[in-house]
Amino acid sequence: GEREGRGWRFLKYGLVGAPAKDIVLLFVAVTIFRLATIVAVPITPSIIKSRFQHSMCPNITAAHSPEPAAVGAGGATSSAGYQVQAAKDSSSGIVGAAVAPAAGYLSDRWGRRPVLIAASAAAALPFLALAATCDTAWFVPLSVLFGTPSDVAMGVASSAFVADVTPKAQRAERYGYMLLTVTVGVFLGVPLGGYLAHELQESDSGVLFRLFAAASLLPVLFTALFL
């Protein structure tokens, strides 16, 4: 009855309880998403250089290849980290290209809100795994499978959302506003991530990873509740 009606409206519209009429909440949701994913960018190269099956907690640098003593003595660093980074970026591009048309199809079939929630949740998986394991062996493949694809899906669904709620004459302007989410994410997320990495990567990286995981859940909650 009425309770079921309220439950259905929450699933469909969140706490707002009605279809969106502008992009204000979408702008906030995507900005939070950008911040939550970009904040980890300054520390990602250090994570990638860590050896698989070696705990990065409490000191990320201690898990790098080669052994910390060799690095401290001026020894040559291994190229393994660069190879992993290259493989990760290339694979992410391929997976992202495959996800884009699927995200558009599902966005049309299921609606924008479910795809936006799913994209936010997918982006959180690599950081949750990192917080749980302190191991790059989980972070790298999950980033390939869910990190970049989630960003692609977010872009596709948010663009469709803008088209749904904006008159044709104003769409270009609204798309411009949505591009600002990347700028805001970089402007705020990179300095914050750099500061946290500087303070914690060699003393308590477990706390750093848990902060990233908590931040990654914020866009999921906001999107599910308010968008």
Secondary structure, DSSP 8 states (H G I E B T S, - for coil): -HHHHHHHHHHHHGGG-S---SSHHHHHHHHHHHHHHHTTGGGHHHHHTB-TTS--SS-SGGGBSS-HHHHHTT----SHHHHHHHHHHHHHHHHHHHHHHHHHHHHHHH-HHHHHHHHHHHHHHHHHHHHHH--HHHHHHHIIIIIHHHHHHHHHHHHHHHHHHS-GGGHHHHHHHHHHHHHHHHHHHHHHHHHHHHHHTTT-HHHHHHHHHHHHHHHHHHHHHH-
